Amino acid sequence: MTNKTIASIALLCVVPFFSGTASALCVGAPEANLRQGPGTHYKTSWEVFKYMPLKKIGQKGKWYHVKDVDGDRHWVYGPLLTKAMHCAVVKTRTANIRSGPGTGFAKAQWSPVEKYYSFRILGTKGNWVRVQDEVFNDGWVAKSLLWTQ
């Protein structure tokens, strides 16, 4: 196989996992206030942290209308977001972080994490996602426990 063929196969494996990325956003700032409307005079509905994935559903000026992991709608100031990476958030009550891609690997020292813990996605292997949090802890999480955009 040529390098070009291998790269094409790898891309085909990654693209379905990240489907819908045209509207996919991640919080790029250390924290962001999600609001009930497009402006700072609107009440904060949720404070989220770096790597929280959000789905863009609209825009008004520099304010983005977004959906979160629970399907709730908020507004967030666009410059706090990025499209430069793929992110994930725990969608279940808890999730174990593993040292490798499978339940046969040891749990990470910082495992388990709770719902709404967000990560940057570093890669995938089968049904496992390699993740890193905002303080550079990394590990593997079962894909079924995560919401990604």
C-alpha positions in Angstrom: 0.0 0.0 0.0 1.2 3.5 -0.8 1.3 6.3 1.9 -1.4 8.0 0.0 -3.7 5.0 0.2 -3.0 4.6 3.9 -3.8 8.3 4.5 -7.1 7.9 2.6 -8.1 4.9 4.6 -7.2 6.7 7.8 -9.3 9.7 6.8 -12.3 7.5 6.0 -12.1 6.0 9.5 -12.0 9.4 11.2 -14.5 11.4 9.1 -17.6 9.4 10.2 -16.7 9.9 13.9 -16.6 13.7 13.4 -19.6 13.9 11.1 -21.4 17.3 11.3 -18.2 19.2 12.0 -19.4 22.2 9.9 -21.3 23.4 12.9 -19.0 21.9 15.5 -17.3 24.2 18.0 -15.2 23.9 21.1 -14.7 26.3 23.9 -11.1 27.5 23.4 -11.0 29.9 26.4 -10.4 28.6 29.9 -14.1 29.2 30.7 -17.1 30.6 29.0 -20.6 31.8 30.1 -23.4 30.4 28.1 -26.3 32.9 28.2 -30.0 33.0 27.6 -29.6 35.6 24.8 -27.0 37.2 22.5 -25.3 39.7 24.9 -23.7 40.1 28.3 -26.9 41.7 29.7 -28.6 38.3 29.4 -28.6 35.9 32.3 -25.8 33.2 32.4 -27.5 29.8 31.9 -24.3 27.7 32.4 -20.6 28.3 33.0 -18.5 25.8 30.9 -14.8 25.2 30.7 -12.2 24.6 28.0 -12.9 21.9 25.4 -16.7 21.8 26.0 -18.2 20.9 22.6 -21.1 22.8 21.3 -23.2 22.6 18.1 -23.7 25.9 16.3 -27.4 26.4 15.3 -27.4 30.1 14.5 -25.6 33.4 14.9 -26.3 37.1 15.6 -23.2 39.3 15.1 -20.4 37.8 17.2 -22.8 35.7 19.3 -23.4 32.1 18.4 -26.6 30.2 19.2 -25.6 26.8 20.3 -26.8 23.4 21.5 -25.1 21.5 24.4 -24.8 17.8 25.2 -28.3 17.8 26.8 -29.9 19.5 23.7 -30.4 22.8 25.6 -29.9 26.0 23.7 -27.7 28.9 24.8 -25.8 31.9 23.4 -22.1 32.3 23.6 -19.6 35.0 22.5 -18.0 33.7 19.4 -14.4 34.7 20.1 -14.4 32.2 23.1 -14.9 29.3 20.7 -12.7 27.5 18.2 -13.1 25.2 15.2 -9.3 24.3 15.4 -9.8 21.1 17.3 -12.4 18.3 18.0 -13.7 18.1 21.6 -15.9 15.7 23.7 -17.8 15.8 26.9 -18.9 13.0 29.2 -22.6 12.4 28.6 -23.1 9.7 31.3 -23.1 9.9 35.1 -19.4 8.9 35.2 -16.8 7.6 32.8 -13.6 5.7 33.5 -10.4 7.0 31.9 -8.1 4.2 30.9 -4.4 4.0 30.1 -5.1 2.4 26.7 -8.0 1.7 24.3 -9.9 -1.0 26.2 -11.3 -2.2 29.5 -8.2 -4.4 29.9 -6.1 -1.3 30.5 -5.7 0.2 33.9 -7.8 3.1 35.1 -6.0 6.4 35.1 -5.2 7.8 38.5 -7.7 10.7 37.9 -10.5 8.3 36.9 -13.5 8.3 37.0 -14.7 11.7 35.8 -18.3 13.0 36.1 -20.8 14.1 33.5 -19.9 17.3 31.7 -16.1 16.7 32.1 -14.7 18.0 28.8 -11.8 17.0 26.7 -9.8 17.7 23.5 -9.8 14.6 21.2 -6.4 13.4 20.3 -7.4 10.4 18.3 -9.5 7.2 18.1 -8.9 3.5 18.0 -12.0 1.3 17.4 -14.7 2.3 19.9 -12.2 4.2 22.1 -11.2 7.9 22.0 -7.9 9.2 23.2 -8.5 12.4 25.1 -6.7 15.2 27.0 -8.2 17.6 29.6 -7.3 21.2 30.1 -4.5 20.4 32.6 -2.9 17.9 30.1 -4.1 14.7 31.7 -4.6 12.2 29.0 -6.2 8.8 28.6 -8.8 6.7 26.7 -12.6 6.8 27.1 -15.2 4.5 25.5 -16.8 6.4 22.6 -20.3 5.5 23.9 -19.7 7.6 27.0 -19.0 10.8 25.1 -20.9 13.5 23.2 -18.8 15.0 20.4 -19.4 17.6 17.7 
